[in-house]
Amino acid sequence: MNVLFLTLVGINSVEDRGIYQDLLRKFRDEGHQVTIVTPVERRKKIRTNFRKENGVSILQVKTFNIQKTNLLEKGIGTLSIEFQYLSAIKKYLSTTQFDLVLYSTPPITFVRVIEYIKKRDKAYSYLLLKDIFPQNAVDMKMLKENGFLHRQFLQKEKRLYQISDTIGCMSPANVEFVLKHHSEIPSSKVEVNPNSIEPIEFQISTEEKKEIRQKYEIPLDKKVFVYGGNLGKPQGVDFLLETIEHTINEEVFFLIVGDGTEYNKIQNWFSQYHPENAKLLQKLPKLDYDKLLMACDIGLIFLDRNFLIPNFPSRLLSYLEMGKPIIAATDPNTDLGNIIENAKCGYKVLSGNQEEMQTKIMAVLENDLHSLAENGKKLLYENYTVQFSYDLIKEKLN
């Protein structure tokens, strides 16, 4: 089978670890031909190019800057990308016929590319719905509801769902949200196909844990609650900082590792208050981050309380894979917290409820961390492996 994957994620190698690389590597290892179309932003000064590497084909398309740039260029870049992708595909992939076109959100602006491949090759189209846009932008007050741009994006969203043969959602709550707000979509074309990875076993000795903590000047005698990943508006970092401020338990130490639009805000807060129970580190290379995460005790997930869409962050998988119990502070609409508590691998908190957060911090400290960790690994292996996602997609083409 010939698979075309369209993404806004910069993929340099299928051997890297990540929810998309792991899935595409699974397709390759099962004997399928995989072609990845991925952006290379203009700031990198690399032209559009095509290469074959590690058994897959990678088409890098030169785009505007679409990550970590101003809203104007991000908007123009997002709207332009389907024309840039279409042009590159016609030039470099004109003789390759695809059986499956696989794509994820963001963005919702691949419609013309998908329509072209479906018409040219009679390909099956499968959407991995990772981001419900534009509603998430409205929730974060980045887009005016019923404004001109909002209406334009709603039309594109509707068309994207229309041309997708199957829509794979991250959780049952996401399936429910899509069907509730898009009554024209038949329920038969929407299914749960969550974030998934190819898990690996991590082992760390007591001595290694000590060395890693000493390297980053993290206390050896405390339970380290780690938040790792993107630090943007969707993460509701105000509640994260409030939690650090209100936690007086001397057994607890908070570690924040990441980068994003709110990083400077967090850095300024640390400079102003100098918390003794917390440390901030900027984004680390993946290997270093994984080692540091292994040396921590409890994973934290934060989502802004104003979300109407049921977000389901992929950082959950890192925590489960590493055997970290989890506290998830989220909006009331996601089912993330319920899934964690039902699996007995952590606790949920309504974002903004500091009293509940302090109660759950005490609860996790009083629990058996090893049992929570083992329950989390069971949840991961039963629900969030690439084998599960691969089988769902593959059966559509049988």
Summary of the structure (lengths in Angstrom):
residues: 398
radius of gyration: 21.4
end to end distance: 10.6
largest distance: 64.3
contacts: 1292
relative contact order: 0.10
helix: 44%
strand: 21%
